[in-house]
Amino acid sequence: MSKIESIKLKFISPVHFGRGREELYKTELIYHSDSLKSALYAVGFSLFDEWKNADYFFDNFQISSCFPYAGNELFLPKPQLKRKLKFSNANEDNASKKAKKIEFIEHTVFKKLVNSEKEEIAIDSNNISPDGAFICKSNSTFTLKDEKGNLTEFLFYKTEVQQRVNVPNEVEEIDSKPFYIDRIYFEKNCGLYFLAEFESEMIRSQVLQALKLLGENGIGTDRTVGNGQFDFNAITDVSDFNFGISGKTENHLLLGLYLPTIEEHQQIDFEKSHWSLLKRGGYMAGSSEEELMHLRKKSIYMFGEGSVLKSDKLLKGKFENLAPDWNNEKIHPVWRDGQCLLLKI
């Protein structure tokens, strides 16, 4: 595996990552790798002639999904491994409940979990965040000391539900309808990051330029009203990242969304794999052609973050065009990339 870098996004506005139009009241905390790569492609397509060749763009670098960070601690998704988490000061019933709530694990703890050959891993309950979703390096990650020396706990982010109104157009004979959207506000020195592996310095430079522009445009839902904007500095916000994983087995841990080729699908031992599936599709809301925005893209299923697939062959994945079958000359490709960053564990 060549060099991997972590890239931090510092949000300057709230953000909403949708679960579909029916679930606007709740946001995801992960920004999936296929969405990020498509967003980068959309803003950089007009800047770089090489990107007009989709193979050049999608095949020349792999990324993870965007995961939370707090200060210098980077969190990774809980892997779907046969490891039992043993929490201090917790009976078996409470331990089971705690384990189900865990979503993210700090990198150094993640490394110990993945490298361990033991079926039971000891976790200090004091290092679990107040919401129960994060295993941190220490409890100092989510505690603050005031002037009197008293410690208070805090979350890395907070969510707030905003009421909006859906105003019908002149043709629709219906009343305005209110709806609610849940938005994330990140605390100071907290935000999202992703991991990237570039095949050349040229594609790296191009992607980082596109990322800077993407921060001004925003990611997620409701970008037109100022959601999802972030700052990014190509010098201070990019760092080398070392997993420190032995990689002795034939298991592949997915750090983004993965879409196998037919050949790769046949080479995966699903009886010895553990995975989740996510349906990807939705509307062409990001199209520059207004008349296409109401069209629904084709849908596909991808393997989700944290899935562990067993294969003795190299897994890479493929990218797919989800443009709808519609007789209109303005229809353009809608690419979804299932070539995420995979970690051999």
Sequence and secondary structure as in RCSB ss.txt:
>XXXX:A:sequence
MSKIESIKLKFISPVHFGRGREELYKTELIYHSDSLKSALYAVGFSLFDEWKNADYFFDNFQISSCFPYAGNELF
LPKPQLKRKLKFSNANEDNASKKAKKIEFIEHTVFKKLVNSEKEEIAIDSNNISPDGAFICKSNSTFTLKDEKGN
LTEFLFYKTEVQQRVNVPNEVEEIDSKPFYIDRIYFEKNCGLYFLAEFESEMIRSQVLQALKLLGENGIGTDRTV
GNGQFDFNAITDVSDFNFGISGKTENHLLLGLYLPTIEEHQQIDFEKSHWSLLKRGGYMAGSSEEELMHLRKKSI
YMFGEGSVLKSDKLLKGKFENLAPDWNNEKIHPVWRDGQCLLLKI
>XXXX:A:secstr
   EEEEEEEESS B   S GGGTTS  S B HHHHHHHHHHHHTTT GGGGSHHHHHHSEEE  BEEEETTEEE
EE    S EEEETT  HHHHHHHHHH  EEEHHHHHHHHH   SEEEE GGGB TTS EE SSGGGGEEE TTS 
EEE  SEEEEEEEEEE   SS  S  EEEEEEEEEE TTEEEEEEEEESSHHHHHHHHHHHHHHHHH  SS GGG
TTT EE  TTTSEEEE       SSEEEESS B   HHHHHH  GGG B  EEEE  B TT SSGGGTT B   E
EEE TT EEE SS     EEE       TT    EEE B  EEE 
